[in-house]
Amino acid sequence: MKLLGTFIFCVIIAISCNRKEDFSRIDGYVVGFDPCSYITNHIGYVIVSDDLKDTLITYNFPDSVFTFSTSLFSNYLISGYFPSDARFFFKVKMEYRLAKGNELVYLLCPAYLNESEFNHAIQVITMSALKY
């Protein structure tokens, strides 16, 4: 009986561990934004890793981490990148998880906006972010 109780306890622990969400971390820079999101006031920020190998986009980046000047968004009709002098200024450590199902953001966007720059970005949910 004790052996059965121990087995059931181990199974419950194993199932609980499998439900834990996988979080990832990135050290990188906020380099731009989804230009379509700028006109909807639900800004999606683009983060690239320090080694420039990973590109993420998040629509829930905390407002408390950085204060972004409106001038950074002034070129939104042409590009979603911040101006070159600010592109690698916003250094961030971020913990995130992949966006799933109803968490994914799909914005209707006018055809005159260039959305092609970040089509390869992986959409994520920000769990925590710190500037460094």
C-alpha positions in Angstrom: 0.0 0.0 0.0 2.9 2.4 0.9 4.5 1.6 -2.5 1.3 2.4 -4.3 0.9 5.7 -2.4 4.5 6.6 -3.3 3.9 5.7 -7.0 0.8 7.9 -7.2 2.6 10.8 -5.5 5.5 10.5 -8.0 3.0 10.5 -10.9 1.2 13.6 -9.6 4.6 15.4 -9.3 5.6 14.3 -12.8 2.4 15.6 -14.3 2.7 18.9 -12.4 6.2 19.4 -13.7 5.1 18.8 -17.3 2.5 21.6 -17.0 5.1 24.1 -16.1 5.5 26.6 -18.9 8.9 26.8 -20.6 10.4 30.2 -20.2 13.4 31.4 -22.3 15.7 34.3 -21.8 17.3 36.7 -24.2 19.9 39.4 -23.8 19.5 41.8 -26.6 18.1 45.2 -27.8 14.8 46.7 -28.5 15.5 47.8 -32.1 12.1 48.6 -33.5 8.4 48.0 -33.5 5.6 46.6 -35.7 4.6 49.6 -37.8 1.1 48.4 -38.0 0.9 48.3 -34.2 1.9 52.0 -34.0 -1.3 53.2 -35.7 -3.4 51.0 -33.4 -1.7 52.2 -30.2 -1.0 48.6 -29.2 2.7 48.7 -29.9 4.6 45.5 -30.6 8.3 45.9 -29.9 11.0 44.0 -31.8 13.9 42.6 -29.8 17.0 41.1 -31.4 19.6 39.0 -29.5 23.1 40.3 -28.7 24.5 38.0 -31.4 21.8 39.1 -33.9 20.7 35.5 -34.5 17.2 35.7 -32.9 14.4 38.2 -33.5 11.3 38.4 -31.3 8.2 40.5 -31.2 6.1 41.1 -28.1 2.9 43.1 -27.8 3.1 43.2 -24.0 6.5 44.7 -23.3 6.3 46.6 -19.9 6.0 50.4 -20.2 8.1 50.7 -17.0 11.3 49.4 -18.6 12.1 52.2 -21.0 10.6 55.6 -22.0 10.5 55.6 -25.8 10.4 59.0 -27.4 7.7 59.5 -30.0 10.5 60.6 -32.4 11.6 56.9 -32.5 8.3 56.1 -34.3 8.3 59.0 -36.7 9.5 56.9 -39.7 6.8 54.3 -39.3 5.5 54.7 -42.8 8.8 53.5 -44.2 10.4 51.3 -41.5 9.7 49.7 -38.2 13.4 50.1 -37.1 14.3 52.8 -34.7 16.7 55.4 -36.2 20.3 54.1 -36.5 21.6 56.2 -33.6 19.0 54.6 -31.2 18.8 51.1 -32.6 21.2 49.5 -30.1 20.5 51.9 -27.3 17.8 50.0 -25.5 19.6 47.0 -24.0 17.3 44.5 -22.3 17.3 41.2 -20.5 14.0 39.5 -21.1 12.3 36.4 -19.9 9.6 35.2 -22.3 7.5 32.3 -23.5 6.1 31.6 -27.0 2.7 33.2 -27.6 0.0 30.6 -28.2 -3.5 30.5 -29.7 -5.6 33.4 -28.6 -2.4 35.3 -27.3 -1.1 35.8 -30.9 -1.7 39.3 -32.2 -2.8 39.7 -35.8 -3.4 43.3 -36.8 -5.1 44.5 -39.9 -2.7 46.8 -41.6 -3.0 49.3 -44.4 -1.1 48.2 -47.5 1.1 51.3 -47.5 3.0 50.2 -44.3 6.1 48.0 -44.7 5.5 44.9 -42.5 8.0 42.7 -44.3 11.0 43.6 -42.0 9.8 41.5 -39.1 7.8 38.7 -40.8 10.3 36.2 -39.5 10.1 37.4 -35.9 8.8 35.0 -33.3 5.8 36.3 -31.4 6.3 36.0 -27.6 4.8 36.9 -24.3 7.1 38.9 -22.1 7.3 37.5 -18.6 9.8 40.0 -17.2 12.2 42.6 -18.7 15.0 44.6 -17.2 17.2 47.2 -18.9 21.0 46.7 -18.5 
